[in-house]
Amino acid sequence: MQVLPSALENLIEELGKLPGVGPRTAERYAFFLLKRGPDQVSSLSAALKDIHSKIAYCPKTFALIEKGEIISNLYKAPGRDKKLVAVVEDPLDIAAIEKTGYYKGTYHVLGGVLSPIDNIGPDELHIKELIGRIKEDKVKEVIIATNPTIEGESTALYIQKLLAGKSVKITRLARGLPAGADIEYADQITLSRALQERQLF
């Protein structure tokens, strides 16, 4: 016997497909939306439609741009150093780096990481385009800013080997203990990085 109306069950099922959303959370979200007025739900629906109709990828950096824009502002802005490129996994990584207000170079989004188990090899990522940019823009430094996961480290190592012998400086984001962290709670990778990248006191 069907307990909930099919429209609500369908919504719960769709919400449950989102990463990190389990069945109970999906139910809570669905009931929350049901309680809201039609206007609020309509604005959410319109925003969801807009992410495909109004967002595109920059053909140069693969960052997110407004549909209709030719190239990312983070590439074409006069204050951006095209000879400095931070290589990131996803467009959201750009937002995190930009929030620091420190970085003035450009970006290159790989679109993921190498993952043989998921059938993601070099051809599925924007690595060839990165090589082309290095040559075209006469890039002097590539900052590999992939996440400190097994896949992120493997991808970083692959890119490093690929660029070895080319006239470009290859750097990696520093790793270590975050400010205010207790050593006893640090994972082995973080603690190992902190030891390797220790500084003079």
N, C-alpha and C positions, 0 to 999 in steps of 0.2 A: 504493500500500500504506500502510495506516495505521500510523504509527510509535508513537504514544502512545495509551493508552486514551482512549476518547471522553470520559469524565468529566473527565480531566485537560485535554484539548483544550478542552472547554467552559469550564473554569475559567480557562484562559489567555486565551481569547477574551473572557470577561466582565471579567477584570482589565485587559485591554488597552483597555477602553472608558473606564477612569478617566483623568482629565486628567493629563498628564505621565507616563503609563505607556506605554512603548513595548513592542514584542514581546519583547525580551530581558528587560526588567524584569518583565513579566507572567509569563514563564517562571520566573524566579528566585522570584517571590512564590509561584507555584503549587507549585514543588518544595519550597519552605520549608514551606508548609502541609501538603504531603503527608508530610513528615518528622516533623511535630509529632504528638503523640498526639491521639486522638479528642476528649479532654476539652478541650484547648486550641482545637481547631477548632470544637467545639460552642459554646464561650464566644464566639468571634468571630462565629459564625453567629447566636447569640442577640442579640449587640450590634447586628448589622446589621438584624435584624428590629425591634429596639426603636426604631431611629431613625424609623420610620414609625408605630409603634403607641403610642409614649410621648412624642412631641414634636409640638408644635403652634406656631402663630404667634399672637402677641398681636394681638387685633383693633384695638388702639389704636396700638401702636408698630411692629408687624410684626416684633418681635424674637422669638427662639425662647423658648418656655416649655414647662414640663411639661404634658402633656395633663391636663386637669382643672382647671388654673389658669385663673382668669378673665382676669387681666391681668398684665403683666410686673411683677416686683418692682422693676425699674429705673424703673418709672413710678409705682407706688403707694407706694413707701417714703417715709416722712415726711421724710427728709433730702433728697429729690430736688426740685430746682427745676423745676417744670412750665413756668415762663416762659422757660426756656432749653432749646432743642432742637438737638441735633447730628444733621444729616441725613447718613446713611451709605448706601453701596451695598448691603452685605450684612450679615447678623447677625454674622459673624466680625469685622467692623470694630469692633463694639461691644466685643468681648473685648480687642482691642488697646488701645482708649482706656481701658477700665476698669483695665487693668494699670498705667496711670500713677498711679492713685490720686488724680488731681488733679481730674477732672471730676465735678461733682455735679448736672449737669442731667439731662434725659431724652434719649431718642433717637427717631429716626424712620428706619426702614429702607425705602429706595426699592424694593428687590428687583431691583436692576440699574442700568443706565445707558441713556441714549438711544443707539440704534445702528440707524440706517436700514438698514444692510447686513444686519442680523439681524431686521429688521422689528419693532424695539422702539421704540415711540413713547411719548409721555406717558401714553397710556391704559393701557399695559402696566405702568406704574410706579405707586407709591403717592403720587402727587403731589397728587391731589384730596384725599386723606385728610390730607395735610400742611396744605393750605389750611384744611381744616375744623378741624384741631387748633389752628392759629394763632388762629383766631377763638374757638373754644370755651375754650381754656386761657389766652386773653389773653397769648399769647407775646410777649415783649419782644425776644428775640434768637434768630435762626436761624444756627447755625454750619454752613456747607456743608463737609462733610468727605468729599467724593468723592475718588477717587484722581486723581493728576496725569497721567492719560492723556488722549488726544484725546476719548474718549467721556465721561470723568469731567469734563473741563473744559467740554465742550458741555452736559452736564447741569447743571453748576453755573451756567453762564451762563443757561440756560433758566429755572432756578428764580429766579435773581436778577432777571431781567426780569419774571417772573410776580409777584414780590413787590414790585416797584418801585411806590412810591406808597402802599403799605400802612404802617401805623404799627408797623413792626417793623424792628429793626436786623439787617442782613445782614452776616455776617462769613465769612471763609474761613480755613481752617487755613493758617498760615504755611508757606511753602516755602523751601527753600534747601539749603545744603551741610550734610550731617550732620557731627556732631563727629568729628574724626579723619580726615575725608576729604581726599584730595589734589585740588586744583583740576584738574590735568591729566586726571584720570579721570572728572570730572563730565560728565554729558550736557548738551546745550545747554539743555534745558528747566529743569533744576535750576540751572544757572549763571545763566540769565536771571532766574529767580525770586530767586536769592540777591542779584543786583544790584538788582532792583526793590525788594526788602524789606530793603535794607541799613539798619543802625542807627547811631546816634551812638556813637562810641568814647570 
